[in-house]
Amino acid sequence: MNPGATLPGRVRFGSAGLWALAWRQLARDRVGLASLVVLVLCLALVVASGAGLIARDWSQEVGVSYAPPGFMGPDVARLAPESVPARAAPPRPEVYGIEDPLAGVLAEIRKGLAGGSTTESRAPTLVFGGDKWGRDVLKKTIKGTETSVLVGLLAAALAVFVGAVLGAFAGYYGGRVDDFCNWFYSVFTSIPYLLLVLAVAAVLNQKGTVTVVLILGLTGWTGVFRLVRAEYLKHKAREYILAADAIGASHASRMFVHIFPNVSHVVLVQLSLHVVLFIKSEVILSFLGFGVGVDTVSWGSMLNEAQNELIIGKWWQLAAATAAMAVLVTAFSLFTDALRDALDPRLK
């Protein structure tokens, strides 16, 4: 008889797996589903930006300096180039009867500049405004989303990998291995997290996306280690592990084939939590000048620029970066809560 067949009394044999039950639980959570949709859209935006389909020309100076957002309406009298008084032209050399030896070179330079981008050809307004150099804030926000999300995902993957491996070895083997891993864990947790990150960044003294990923990933694994170690201590004495030992399964097989699938939900939830943590940490690092390089835009670098713009009343870059970060971080947090509830066996 088919194990999944339905009998006349509507008794159904067999049961759905952990992930099928988790998806059913998540599908009933409207907030969790809405957060998942927002995350999928953000990730699609990141992929499109990384592939060069959108925001590829974010660094081009397409607008006037501090171009206001289009929905505010342009101040034509202030932004029109013809409203700026023309500067007096320097006296021509021939007026004094002196021949300019650089006249030909200067003529070639003027000819070359005539074909380039000038202030008169820049847009007076942009969709969400422009920065000091006339770059589109909307495109900068999209490109900054790509950088911040990429840093968050890669750093979280690295931290979860390190924490899960160390936690698995410590919890499974115990003894001296557990003592060493706990000592290593105690060293990292004895220093405040933000101070540790800033200290490592100052010692490396090298900016860049890869550097930020390494800094965050190699300092943020402690929480994952503690939880995975506790799960391995609990599972290694259970009957199915003793049965695997009886049939001759190796230690690696017991650790990663038998135990790890039963603790993978803990690792997945921690991955989601650390993505949010590392996105905010990258923003803090870039805001303080320890993050990505000057040729890379992120939410933190945008906020760093916006602090000076806000003094003179140019708020749109601050609003764009803050709104993008708030939407993504809120969606990640709500989805993590829904995922934790869906994977919690006590709620089944």
Residue pairs with C-beta under 8 A, 6 or more apart in sequence:
1 13
3 13
3 14
4 12
4 13
4 14
5 12
5 13
6 12
16 24
18 265
18 343
18 345
21 342
21 348
22 265
22 339
22 342
22 343
23 342
25 341
25 342
25 347
25 348
26 32
26 33
26 36
26 338
26 339
26 342
27 33
29 338
29 341
29 342
31 334
31 338
32 334
32 335
32 337
32 338
32 339
32 341
32 342
33 338
34 334
35 330
35 331
35 332
35 334
35 335
35 338
36 335
36 338
38 327
38 328
38 331
39 328
39 331
39 332
39 335
42 145
42 149
42 327
42 328
42 331
43 149
45 54
45 142
45 145
45 146
46 145
46 146
46 149
46 150
48 54
49 55
49 142
49 143
49 145
49 146
50 146
50 150
54 139
54 142
55 139
55 140
55 142
55 143
55 146
57 139
58 135
58 136
58 139
58 140
58 142
58 143
58 297
59 135
59 297
60 135
60 136
61 117
61 122
61 133
61 134
61 135
62 122
62 123
62 126
62 130
62 134
62 135
62 136
63 122
63 123
63 124
63 125
63 126
63 130
63 134
63 135
63 136
64 79
64 119
64 122
64 123
64 124
64 130
64 134
65 130
65 132
65 133
65 134
66 129
66 130
66 131
66 132
66 309
66 312
66 314
67 79
67 122
67 123
67 124
67 125
67 126
67 129
67 130
67 134
68 74
68 75
68 125
68 129
68 316
69 125
69 126
69 127
69 128
69 129
69 316
70 125
70 126
70 127
70 128
72 125
73 125
74 124
74 125
76 124
77 83
79 124
79 125
80 124
81 119
81 120
93 99
93 100
93 103
94 100
100 106
122 134
126 136
126 137
126 138
127 136
127 138
128 136
128 137
128 138
128 141
128 316
128 320
129 137
129 314
129 316
129 317
129 320
130 136
130 137
131 137
131 140
131 305
131 309
131 317
132 305
132 309
137 316
137 317
137 320
138 320
140 297
140 302
140 317
140 320
141 299
141 302
141 320
141 321
141 324
143 297
144 297
144 298
144 299
144 301
144 302
144 321
144 324
145 299
145 324
145 328
147 209
147 282
147 292
147 296
147 297
147 298
147 299
148 279
148 282
148 283
148 298
148 299
148 300
148 325
148 328
149 279
149 328
150 209
151 209
151 212
151 213
151 216
151 278
151 279
151 282
151 292
151 298
152 275
152 276
152 278
152 279
152 282
153 275
154 213
154 217
155 212
155 213
155 216
155 217
155 220
155 274
155 278
155 281
155 282
156 217
156 220
156 271
156 274
156 275
156 277
156 278
157 217
157 271
158 213
158 214
158 216
158 217
158 218
158 221
159 216
159 217
159 218
159 219
159 220
159 221
159 224
159 274
159 278
160 221
160 224
160 267
160 270
160 271
160 274
162 217
162 218
162 221
162 224
162 225
163 221
163 222
163 223
163 224
163 225
163 228
163 270
164 224
164 225
164 228
164 267
166 181
166 184
166 185
166 221
166 225
166 228
166 229
167 181
167 224
167 225
167 226
167 227
167 228
167 229
167 231
167 232
168 228
168 229
168 232
168 255
168 256
168 259
168 260
169 177
169 181
169 255
170 177
170 178
170 181
170 182
170 225
170 229
170 232
171 178
171 228
171 229
171 230
171 231
171 232
171 233
171 236
172 232
172 236
172 251
172 254
172 255
172 259
173 251
174 233
178 229
181 225
181 229
185 222
185 225
185 226
188 196
188 219
188 221
188 222
189 222
191 199
193 219
193 220
194 281
194 284
196 219
197 215
197 216
197 219
197 281
197 285
198 285
198 288
198 290
200 215
200 218
200 219
201 211
201 215
201 285
201 290
202 290
204 211
204 215
207 290
207 291
207 292
207 293
207 294
208 292
208 293
208 296
209 292
209 293
209 296
212 282
212 285
212 286
212 291
212 292
215 285
216 278
216 281
216 282
217 278
220 274
220 277
220 278
220 281
223 270
223 273
223 274
224 267
224 270
224 274
227 266
227 270
228 263
228 266
228 267
231 259
231 262
231 263
231 266
232 255
232 259
232 263
235 241
235 259
235 262
235 263
236 254
236 259
240 258
241 254
241 258
241 259
244 253
244 254
244 258
245 254
249 257
249 258
265 343
268 339
268 343
269 336
269 339
269 340
269 343
272 332
272 335
272 336
272 339
273 336
275 332
276 329
276 332
276 333
276 336
279 325
279 328
279 329
279 332
280 325
280 329
282 291
282 292
282 298
282 299
282 300
283 291
283 298
283 299
283 300
283 303
283 325
284 300
285 291
285 300
286 292
286 298
286 299
286 300
286 301
286 303
286 304
287 300
287 301
287 303
287 304
289 304
291 298
291 300
291 301
292 298
292 300
292 301
299 321
299 324
299 325
302 317
302 318
302 320
302 321
303 318
303 321
303 322
305 317
306 314
306 315
306 317
306 318
306 321
307 318
309 315
309 317
309 318
310 318
341 347
